[in-house]
Amino acid sequence: MMTEQRHNRYEKARIIGARALQVAYGAPVLIDTDQTQPILIAAEEYDAGVLPFTVRRGER
């Protein structure tokens, strides 16, 4: 499991959306799940903490 990082709701939506698109185009699923819809698969992967996404926040 990767280090858990807190994301705000916009970052979470962007990560799940990007991952759902990958799954829809045939990317391998990273967890065992009974879900068939890419958005639900991506949400489960996010909750499991297995997504290899990093968020780069701009300097303020």
mmJSON file of the N, C-alpha and C atoms, coordinates in Angstrom:
{"data_MODEL":{"atom_site":{
"group_PDB":["ATOM","ATOM","ATOM","ATOM","ATOM","ATOM","ATOM","ATOM","ATOM","ATOM","ATOM","ATOM","ATOM","ATOM","ATOM","ATOM","ATOM","ATOM","ATOM","ATOM","ATOM","ATOM","ATOM","ATOM","ATOM","ATOM","ATOM","ATOM","ATOM","ATOM","ATOM","ATOM","ATOM","ATOM","ATOM","ATOM","ATOM","ATOM","ATOM","ATOM","ATOM","ATOM","ATOM","ATOM","ATOM","ATOM","ATOM","ATOM","ATOM","ATOM","ATOM","ATOM","ATOM","ATOM","ATOM","ATOM","ATOM","ATOM","ATOM","ATOM","ATOM","ATOM","ATOM","ATOM","ATOM","ATOM","ATOM","ATOM","ATOM","ATOM","ATOM","ATOM","ATOM","ATOM","ATOM","ATOM","ATOM","ATOM","ATOM","ATOM","ATOM","ATOM","ATOM","ATOM","ATOM","ATOM","ATOM","ATOM","ATOM","ATOM","ATOM","ATOM","ATOM","ATOM","ATOM","ATOM","ATOM","ATOM","ATOM","ATOM","ATOM","ATOM","ATOM","ATOM","ATOM","ATOM","ATOM","ATOM","ATOM","ATOM","ATOM","ATOM","ATOM","ATOM","ATOM","ATOM","ATOM","ATOM","ATOM","ATOM","ATOM","ATOM","ATOM","ATOM","ATOM","ATOM","ATOM","ATOM","ATOM","ATOM","ATOM","ATOM","ATOM","ATOM","ATOM","ATOM","ATOM","ATOM","ATOM","ATOM","ATOM","ATOM","ATOM","ATOM","ATOM","ATOM","ATOM","ATOM","ATOM","ATOM","ATOM","ATOM","ATOM","ATOM","ATOM","ATOM","ATOM","ATOM","ATOM","ATOM","ATOM","ATOM","ATOM","ATOM","ATOM","ATOM","ATOM","ATOM","ATOM","ATOM","ATOM","ATOM","ATOM","ATOM","ATOM","ATOM","ATOM","ATOM","ATOM","ATOM"],
"id":[1,2,3,4,5,6,7,8,9,10,11,12,13,14,15,16,17,18,19,20,21,22,23,24,25,26,27,28,29,30,31,32,33,34,35,36,37,38,39,40,41,42,43,44,45,46,47,48,49,50,51,52,53,54,55,56,57,58,59,60,61,62,63,64,65,66,67,68,69,70,71,72,73,74,75,76,77,78,79,80,81,82,83,84,85,86,87,88,89,90,91,92,93,94,95,96,97,98,99,100,101,102,103,104,105,106,107,108,109,110,111,112,113,114,115,116,117,118,119,120,121,122,123,124,125,126,127,128,129,130,131,132,133,134,135,136,137,138,139,140,141,142,143,144,145,146,147,148,149,150,151,152,153,154,155,156,157,158,159,160,161,162,163,164,165,166,167,168,169,170,171,172,173,174,175,176,177,178,179,180],
"type_symbol":["N","C","C","N","C","C","N","C","C","N","C","C","N","C","C","N","C","C","N","C","C","N","C","C","N","C","C","N","C","C","N","C","C","N","C","C","N","C","C","N","C","C","N","C","C","N","C","C","N","C","C","N","C","C","N","C","C","N","C","C","N","C","C","N","C","C","N","C","C","N","C","C","N","C","C","N","C","C","N","C","C","N","C","C","N","C","C","N","C","C","N","C","C","N","C","C","N","C","C","N","C","C","N","C","C","N","C","C","N","C","C","N","C","C","N","C","C","N","C","C","N","C","C","N","C","C","N","C","C","N","C","C","N","C","C","N","C","C","N","C","C","N","C","C","N","C","C","N","C","C","N","C","C","N","C","C","N","C","C","N","C","C","N","C","C","N","C","C","N","C","C","N","C","C","N","C","C","N","C","C"],
"label_atom_id":["N","CA","C","N","CA","C","N","CA","C","N","CA","C","N","CA","C","N","CA","C","N","CA","C","N","CA","C","N","CA","C","N","CA","C","N","CA","C","N","CA","C","N","CA","C","N","CA","C","N","CA","C","N","CA","C","N","CA","C","N","CA","C","N","CA","C","N","CA","C","N","CA","C","N","CA","C","N","CA","C","N","CA","C","N","CA","C","N","CA","C","N","CA","C","N","CA","C","N","CA","C","N","CA","C","N","CA","C","N","CA","C","N","CA","C","N","CA","C","N","CA","C","N","CA","C","N","CA","C","N","CA","C","N","CA","C","N","CA","C","N","CA","C","N","CA","C","N","CA","C","N","CA","C","N","CA","C","N","CA","C","N","CA","C","N","CA","C","N","CA","C","N","CA","C","N","CA","C","N","CA","C","N","CA","C","N","CA","C","N","CA","C","N","CA","C","N","CA","C","N","CA","C","N","CA","C","N","CA","C"],
"label_alt_id":[null,null,null,null,null,null,null,null,null,null,null,null,null,null,null,null,null,null,null,null,null,null,null,null,null,null,null,null,null,null,null,null,null,null,null,null,null,null,null,null,null,null,null,null,null,null,null,null,null,null,null,null,null,null,null,null,null,null,null,null,null,null,null,null,null,null,null,null,null,null,null,null,null,null,null,null,null,null,null,null,null,null,null,null,null,null,null,null,null,null,null,null,null,null,null,null,null,null,null,null,null,null,null,null,null,null,null,null,null,null,null,null,null,null,null,null,null,null,null,null,null,null,null,null,null,null,null,null,null,null,null,null,null,null,null,null,null,null,null,null,null,null,null,null,null,null,null,null,null,null,null,null,null,null,null,null,null,null,null,null,null,null,null,null,null,null,null,null,null,null,null,null,null,null,null,null,null,null,null,null],
"label_comp_id":["MET","MET","MET","MET","MET","MET","THR","THR","THR","GLU","GLU","GLU","GLN","GLN","GLN","ARG","ARG","ARG","HIS","HIS","HIS","ASN","ASN","ASN","ARG","ARG","ARG","TYR","TYR","TYR","GLU","GLU","GLU","LYS","LYS","LYS","ALA","ALA","ALA","ARG","ARG","ARG","ILE","ILE","ILE","ILE","ILE","ILE","GLY","GLY","GLY","ALA","ALA","ALA","ARG","ARG","ARG","ALA","ALA","ALA","LEU","LEU","LEU","GLN","GLN","GLN","VAL","VAL","VAL","ALA","ALA","ALA","TYR","TYR","TYR","GLY","GLY","GLY","ALA","ALA","ALA","PRO","PRO","PRO","VAL","VAL","VAL","LEU","LEU","LEU","ILE","ILE","ILE","ASP","ASP","ASP","THR","THR","THR","ASP","ASP","ASP","GLN","GLN","GLN","THR","THR","THR","GLN","GLN","GLN","PRO","PRO","PRO","ILE","ILE","ILE","LEU","LEU","LEU","ILE","ILE","ILE","ALA","ALA","ALA","ALA","ALA","ALA","GLU","GLU","GLU","GLU","GLU","GLU","TYR","TYR","TYR","ASP","ASP","ASP","ALA","ALA","ALA","GLY","GLY","GLY","VAL","VAL","VAL","LEU","LEU","LEU","PRO","PRO","PRO","PHE","PHE","PHE","THR","THR","THR","VAL","VAL","VAL","ARG","ARG","ARG","ARG","ARG","ARG","GLY","GLY","GLY","GLU","GLU","GLU","ARG","ARG","ARG"],
"label_asym_id":["A","A","A","A","A","A","A","A","A","A","A","A","A","A","A","A","A","A","A","A","A","A","A","A","A","A","A","A","A","A","A","A","A","A","A","A","A","A","A","A","A","A","A","A","A","A","A","A","A","A","A","A","A","A","A","A","A","A","A","A","A","A","A","A","A","A","A","A","A","A","A","A","A","A","A","A","A","A","A","A","A","A","A","A","A","A","A","A","A","A","A","A","A","A","A","A","A","A","A","A","A","A","A","A","A","A","A","A","A","A","A","A","A","A","A","A","A","A","A","A","A","A","A","A","A","A","A","A","A","A","A","A","A","A","A","A","A","A","A","A","A","A","A","A","A","A","A","A","A","A","A","A","A","A","A","A","A","A","A","A","A","A","A","A","A","A","A","A","A","A","A","A","A","A","A","A","A","A","A","A"],
"label_entity_id":["1","1","1","1","1","1","1","1","1","1","1","1","1","1","1","1","1","1","1","1","1","1","1","1","1","1","1","1","1","1","1","1","1","1","1","1","1","1","1","1","1","1","1","1","1","1","1","1","1","1","1","1","1","1","1","1","1","1","1","1","1","1","1","1","1","1","1","1","1","1","1","1","1","1","1","1","1","1","1","1","1","1","1","1","1","1","1","1","1","1","1","1","1","1","1","1","1","1","1","1","1","1","1","1","1","1","1","1","1","1","1","1","1","1","1","1","1","1","1","1","1","1","1","1","1","1","1","1","1","1","1","1","1","1","1","1","1","1","1","1","1","1","1","1","1","1","1","1","1","1","1","1","1","1","1","1","1","1","1","1","1","1","1","1","1","1","1","1","1","1","1","1","1","1","1","1","1","1","1","1"],
"label_seq_id":[1,1,1,2,2,2,3,3,3,4,4,4,5,5,5,6,6,6,7,7,7,8,8,8,9,9,9,10,10,10,11,11,11,12,12,12,13,13,13,14,14,14,15,15,15,16,16,16,17,17,17,18,18,18,19,19,19,20,20,20,21,21,21,22,22,22,23,23,23,24,24,24,25,25,25,26,26,26,27,27,27,28,28,28,29,29,29,30,30,30,31,31,31,32,32,32,33,33,33,34,34,34,35,35,35,36,36,36,37,37,37,38,38,38,39,39,39,40,40,40,41,41,41,42,42,42,43,43,43,44,44,44,45,45,45,46,46,46,47,47,47,48,48,48,49,49,49,50,50,50,51,51,51,52,52,52,53,53,53,54,54,54,55,55,55,56,56,56,57,57,57,58,58,58,59,59,59,60,60,60],
"pdbx_PDB_ins_code":[null,null,null,null,null,null,null,null,null,null,null,null,null,null,null,null,null,null,null,null,null,null,null,null,null,null,null,null,null,null,null,null,null,null,null,null,null,null,null,null,null,null,null,null,null,null,null,null,null,null,null,null,null,null,null,null,null,null,null,null,null,null,null,null,null,null,null,null,null,null,null,null,null,null,null,null,null,null,null,null,null,null,null,null,null,null,null,null,null,null,null,null,null,null,null,null,null,null,null,null,null,null,null,null,null,null,null,null,null,null,null,null,null,null,null,null,null,null,null,null,null,null,null,null,null,null,null,null,null,null,null,null,null,null,null,null,null,null,null,null,null,null,null,null,null,null,null,null,null,null,null,null,null,null,null,null,null,null,null,null,null,null,null,null,null,null,null,null,null,null,null,null,null,null,null,null,null,null,null,null],
"Cartn_x":[0.847,0.0,0.889,0.511,1.285,0.975,1.834,1.616,0.331,-0.495,-1.769,-1.568,-2.131,-2.037,-3.443,-3.65,-4.961,-5.124,-6.222,-6.539,-7.822,-7.91,-9.183,-10.157,-11.394,-12.417,-12.177,-11.539,-11.269,-10.152,-9.134,-8.045,-8.546,-9.369,-9.928,-10.762,-11.595,-12.425,-11.561,-10.495,-9.61,-8.872,-8.399,-7.683,-8.611,-9.8,-10.739,-11.187,-11.436,-11.846,-10.772,-9.524,-8.42,-8.238,-8.339,-8.182,-9.341,-10.553,-11.711,-11.537,-10.997,-10.743,-9.72,-8.684,-7.687,-8.327,-9.138,-9.795,-10.739,-11.463,-12.391,-11.663,-10.42,-9.629,-8.794,-9.052,-8.433,-7.255,-6.967,-5.865,-6.2,-5.197,-5.469,-5.993,-6.92,-7.495,-6.535,-6.288,-5.264,-5.761,-7.066,-7.629,-8.621,-8.962,-10.032,-11.352,-12.267,-13.551,-14.632,-15.858,-17.005,-17.615,-17.105,-17.642,-17.312,-18.192,-17.956,-17.845,-18.339,-18.273,-16.924,-16.241,-14.907,-14.852,-15.861,-15.842,-15.907,-16.667,-16.764,-15.484,-14.875,-13.593,-12.541,-12.493,-11.521,-11.733,-12.978,-13.269,-12.8,-13.001,-12.53,-11.009,-10.361,-8.902,-8.392,-9.052,-8.665,-8.799,-9.94,-10.182,-9.179,-8.733,-7.76,-6.346,-6.13,-4.82,-3.79,-4.238,-3.301,-2.993,-3.565,-3.346,-1.987,-1.222,0.112,0.083,-0.843,-0.94,-0.316,0.331,0.809,0.197,-0.014,-0.602,0.465,0.706,1.65,0.86,1.015,0.309,1.209,0.631,1.406,1.755,2.82,3.195,2.288,1.969,1.072,1.833],
"Cartn_y":[-1.18,0.0,1.239,2.213,3.427,4.336,5.299,6.256,7.026,7.109,7.788,9.297,9.976,11.423,11.99,13.062,13.709,14.534,14.329,15.121,15.885,17.073,17.776,17.163,17.587,16.925,17.09,18.173,18.39,17.476,17.32,16.412,14.975,14.61,13.256,12.986,13.935,13.771,13.639,14.423,14.372,13.044,12.554,11.281,10.132,10.094,9.006,9.077,10.274,10.42,9.966,10.343,9.944,8.429,7.85,6.391,5.65,6.172,5.541,5.534,6.598,6.651,5.589,5.431,4.393,3.012,2.743,1.431,1.214,2.257,2.148,1.8,2.244,1.959,0.696,-0.098,-1.416,-1.564,-0.577,-0.706,-1.803,-2.512,-3.568,-2.984,-3.696,-3.275,-3.702,-2.812,-3.042,-3.74,-3.999,-4.671,-5.729,-6.629,-7.587,-6.917,-6.889,-6.233,-6.904,-6.747,-7.262,-6.194,-4.966,-3.851,-4.031,-3.491,-3.545,-2.155,-1.133,0.225,0.847,1.422,1.978,3.007,3.848,4.868,4.234,3.163,2.471,1.7,1.132,0.448,1.447,2.598,3.634,4.137,4.293,4.751,3.726,2.459,1.407,1.39,1.566,1.606,2.801,3.945,5.135,4.87,4.306,4.018,3.001,2.081,1.075,1.645,2.83,3.471,2.855,2.252,1.573,2.349,3.523,4.276,4.972,4.809,5.418,6.854,7.662,9.049,9.934,10.997,12.006,13.332,14.177,15.488,16.535,17.344,18.443,19.718,20.315,21.549,22.723,23.766,24.945,25.762,26.519,27.388,28.585,29.021,30.175,31.393],
"Cartn_z":[0.0,0.0,0.0,-0.784,-0.884,0.307,0.538,1.614,1.353,2.36,2.195,2.26,1.288,1.221,1.211,1.902,1.91,0.653,-0.02,-1.204,-0.944,-1.531,-1.421,-2.42,-2.381,-3.202,-4.695,-5.097,-6.518,-6.999,-6.174,-6.517,-6.564,-5.602,-5.567,-6.815,-7.21,-8.408,-9.654,-9.733,-10.899,-10.971,-9.84,-9.797,-10.183,-9.583,-9.881,-11.339,-11.846,-13.245,-14.208,-13.934,-14.803,-14.775,-13.601,-13.478,-14.141,-14.013,-14.652,-16.17,-16.718,-18.158,-18.566,-17.76,-18.039,-18.029,-17.026,-16.915,-18.096,-18.49,-19.61,-20.905,-21.032,-22.226,-22.107,-21.055,-20.978,-20.04,-19.226,-18.269,-17.256,-16.772,-15.797,-14.483,-13.875,-12.594,-11.494,-10.53,-9.513,-8.261,-8.166,-6.989,-7.445,-6.553,-6.818,-6.471,-7.44,-7.218,-8.041,-7.598,-8.337,-9.226,-9.133,-9.916,-11.399,-12.242,-13.684,-14.305,-13.611,-14.14,-13.783,-14.77,-14.52,-13.391,-13.253,-12.207,-10.82,-10.688,-9.402,-9.084,-10.114,-9.936,-9.482,-10.147,-9.797,-8.378,-7.968,-6.608,-5.582,-5.868,-4.946,-4.881,-6.023,-6.041,-5.228,-5.373,-4.613,-3.114,-2.72,-1.306,-0.75,-1.607,-1.176,-1.115,-1.695,-1.655,-2.577,-3.679,-4.575,-5.856,-6.014,-7.248,-7.233,-8.296,-8.352,-8.887,-8.399,-8.818,-7.744,-8.175,-7.24,-7.64,-6.662,-6.91,-6.659,-7.674,-7.525,-7.346,-6.202,-5.9,-6.201,-6.807,-7.136,-5.904,-6.016,-4.913,-4.88,-3.682,-3.538,-3.127],
"occupancy":[1.0,1.0,1.0,1.0,1.0,1.0,1.0,1.0,1.0,1.0,1.0,1.0,1.0,1.0,1.0,1.0,1.0,1.0,1.0,1.0,1.0,1.0,1.0,1.0,1.0,1.0,1.0,1.0,1.0,1.0,1.0,1.0,1.0,1.0,1.0,1.0,1.0,1.0,1.0,1.0,1.0,1.0,1.0,1.0,1.0,1.0,1.0,1.0,1.0,1.0,1.0,1.0,1.0,1.0,1.0,1.0,1.0,1.0,1.0,1.0,1.0,1.0,1.0,1.0,1.0,1.0,1.0,1.0,1.0,1.0,1.0,1.0,1.0,1.0,1.0,1.0,1.0,1.0,1.0,1.0,1.0,1.0,1.0,1.0,1.0,1.0,1.0,1.0,1.0,1.0,1.0,1.0,1.0,1.0,1.0,1.0,1.0,1.0,1.0,1.0,1.0,1.0,1.0,1.0,1.0,1.0,1.0,1.0,1.0,1.0,1.0,1.0,1.0,1.0,1.0,1.0,1.0,1.0,1.0,1.0,1.0,1.0,1.0,1.0,1.0,1.0,1.0,1.0,1.0,1.0,1.0,1.0,1.0,1.0,1.0,1.0,1.0,1.0,1.0,1.0,1.0,1.0,1.0,1.0,1.0,1.0,1.0,1.0,1.0,1.0,1.0,1.0,1.0,1.0,1.0,1.0,1.0,1.0,1.0,1.0,1.0,1.0,1.0,1.0,1.0,1.0,1.0,1.0,1.0,1.0,1.0,1.0,1.0,1.0,1.0,1.0,1.0,1.0,1.0,1.0],
"B_iso_or_equiv":[0.0,0.0,0.0,0.0,0.0,0.0,0.0,0.0,0.0,0.0,0.0,0.0,0.0,0.0,0.0,0.0,0.0,0.0,0.0,0.0,0.0,0.0,0.0,0.0,0.0,0.0,0.0,0.0,0.0,0.0,0.0,0.0,0.0,0.0,0.0,0.0,0.0,0.0,0.0,0.0,0.0,0.0,0.0,0.0,0.0,0.0,0.0,0.0,0.0,0.0,0.0,0.0,0.0,0.0,0.0,0.0,0.0,0.0,0.0,0.0,0.0,0.0,0.0,0.0,0.0,0.0,0.0,0.0,0.0,0.0,0.0,0.0,0.0,0.0,0.0,0.0,0.0,0.0,0.0,0.0,0.0,0.0,0.0,0.0,0.0,0.0,0.0,0.0,0.0,0.0,0.0,0.0,0.0,0.0,0.0,0.0,0.0,0.0,0.0,0.0,0.0,0.0,0.0,0.0,0.0,0.0,0.0,0.0,0.0,0.0,0.0,0.0,0.0,0.0,0.0,0.0,0.0,0.0,0.0,0.0,0.0,0.0,0.0,0.0,0.0,0.0,0.0,0.0,0.0,0.0,0.0,0.0,0.0,0.0,0.0,0.0,0.0,0.0,0.0,0.0,0.0,0.0,0.0,0.0,0.0,0.0,0.0,0.0,0.0,0.0,0.0,0.0,0.0,0.0,0.0,0.0,0.0,0.0,0.0,0.0,0.0,0.0,0.0,0.0,0.0,0.0,0.0,0.0,0.0,0.0,0.0,0.0,0.0,0.0,0.0,0.0,0.0,0.0,0.0,0.0],
"pdbx_formal_charge":[null,null,null,null,null,null,null,null,null,null,null,null,null,null,null,null,null,null,null,null,null,null,null,null,null,null,null,null,null,null,null,null,null,null,null,null,null,null,null,null,null,null,null,null,null,null,null,null,null,null,null,null,null,null,null,null,null,null,null,null,null,null,null,null,null,null,null,null,null,null,null,null,null,null,null,null,null,null,null,null,null,null,null,null,null,null,null,null,null,null,null,null,null,null,null,null,null,null,null,null,null,null,null,null,null,null,null,null,null,null,null,null,null,null,null,null,null,null,null,null,null,null,null,null,null,null,null,null,null,null,null,null,null,null,null,null,null,null,null,null,null,null,null,null,null,null,null,null,null,null,null,null,null,null,null,null,null,null,null,null,null,null,null,null,null,null,null,null,null,null,null,null,null,null,null,null,null,null,null,null],
"auth_seq_id":[1,1,1,2,2,2,3,3,3,4,4,4,5,5,5,6,6,6,7,7,7,8,8,8,9,9,9,10,10,10,11,11,11,12,12,12,13,13,13,14,14,14,15,15,15,16,16,16,17,17,17,18,18,18,19,19,19,20,20,20,21,21,21,22,22,22,23,23,23,24,24,24,25,25,25,26,26,26,27,27,27,28,28,28,29,29,29,30,30,30,31,31,31,32,32,32,33,33,33,34,34,34,35,35,35,36,36,36,37,37,37,38,38,38,39,39,39,40,40,40,41,41,41,42,42,42,43,43,43,44,44,44,45,45,45,46,46,46,47,47,47,48,48,48,49,49,49,50,50,50,51,51,51,52,52,52,53,53,53,54,54,54,55,55,55,56,56,56,57,57,57,58,58,58,59,59,59,60,60,60],
"auth_comp_id":["MET","MET","MET","MET","MET","MET","THR","THR","THR","GLU","GLU","GLU","GLN","GLN","GLN","ARG","ARG","ARG","HIS","HIS","HIS","ASN","ASN","ASN","ARG","ARG","ARG","TYR","TYR","TYR","GLU","GLU","GLU","LYS","LYS","LYS","ALA","ALA","ALA","ARG","ARG","ARG","ILE","ILE","ILE","ILE","ILE","ILE","GLY","GLY","GLY","ALA","ALA","ALA","ARG","ARG","ARG","ALA","ALA","ALA","LEU","LEU","LEU","GLN","GLN","GLN","VAL","VAL","VAL","ALA","ALA","ALA","TYR","TYR","TYR","GLY","GLY","GLY","ALA","ALA","ALA","PRO","PRO","PRO","VAL","VAL","VAL","LEU","LEU","LEU","ILE","ILE","ILE","ASP","ASP","ASP","THR","THR","THR","ASP","ASP","ASP","GLN","GLN","GLN","THR","THR","THR","GLN","GLN","GLN","PRO","PRO","PRO","ILE","ILE","ILE","LEU","LEU","LEU","ILE","ILE","ILE","ALA","ALA","ALA","ALA","ALA","ALA","GLU","GLU","GLU","GLU","GLU","GLU","TYR","TYR","TYR","ASP","ASP","ASP","ALA","ALA","ALA","GLY","GLY","GLY","VAL","VAL","VAL","LEU","LEU","LEU","PRO","PRO","PRO","PHE","PHE","PHE","THR","THR","THR","VAL","VAL","VAL","ARG","ARG","ARG","ARG","ARG","ARG","GLY","GLY","GLY","GLU","GLU","GLU","ARG","ARG","ARG"],
"auth_asym_id":["A","A","A","A","A","A","A","A","A","A","A","A","A","A","A","A","A","A","A","A","A","A","A","A","A","A","A","A","A","A","A","A","A","A","A","A","A","A","A","A","A","A","A","A","A","A","A","A","A","A","A","A","A","A","A","A","A","A","A","A","A","A","A","A","A","A","A","A","A","A","A","A","A","A","A","A","A","A","A","A","A","A","A","A","A","A","A","A","A","A","A","A","A","A","A","A","A","A","A","A","A","A","A","A","A","A","A","A","A","A","A","A","A","A","A","A","A","A","A","A","A","A","A","A","A","A","A","A","A","A","A","A","A","A","A","A","A","A","A","A","A","A","A","A","A","A","A","A","A","A","A","A","A","A","A","A","A","A","A","A","A","A","A","A","A","A","A","A","A","A","A","A","A","A","A","A","A","A","A","A"],
"auth_atom_id":["N","CA","C","N","CA","C","N","CA","C","N","CA","C","N","CA","C","N","CA","C","N","CA","C","N","CA","C","N","CA","C","N","CA","C","N","CA","C","N","CA","C","N","CA","C","N","CA","C","N","CA","C","N","CA","C","N","CA","C","N","CA","C","N","CA","C","N","CA","C","N","CA","C","N","CA","C","N","CA","C","N","CA","C","N","CA","C","N","CA","C","N","CA","C","N","CA","C","N","CA","C","N","CA","C","N","CA","C","N","CA","C","N","CA","C","N","CA","C","N","CA","C","N","CA","C","N","CA","C","N","CA","C","N","CA","C","N","CA","C","N","CA","C","N","CA","C","N","CA","C","N","CA","C","N","CA","C","N","CA","C","N","CA","C","N","CA","C","N","CA","C","N","CA","C","N","CA","C","N","CA","C","N","CA","C","N","CA","C","N","CA","C","N","CA","C","N","CA","C","N","CA","C","N","CA","C","N","CA","C"],
"pdbx_PDB_model_num":[1,1,1,1,1,1,1,1,1,1,1,1,1,1,1,1,1,1,1,1,1,1,1,1,1,1,1,1,1,1,1,1,1,1,1,1,1,1,1,1,1,1,1,1,1,1,1,1,1,1,1,1,1,1,1,1,1,1,1,1,1,1,1,1,1,1,1,1,1,1,1,1,1,1,1,1,1,1,1,1,1,1,1,1,1,1,1,1,1,1,1,1,1,1,1,1,1,1,1,1,1,1,1,1,1,1,1,1,1,1,1,1,1,1,1,1,1,1,1,1,1,1,1,1,1,1,1,1,1,1,1,1,1,1,1,1,1,1,1,1,1,1,1,1,1,1,1,1,1,1,1,1,1,1,1,1,1,1,1,1,1,1,1,1,1,1,1,1,1,1,1,1,1,1,1,1,1,1,1,1]
}}}
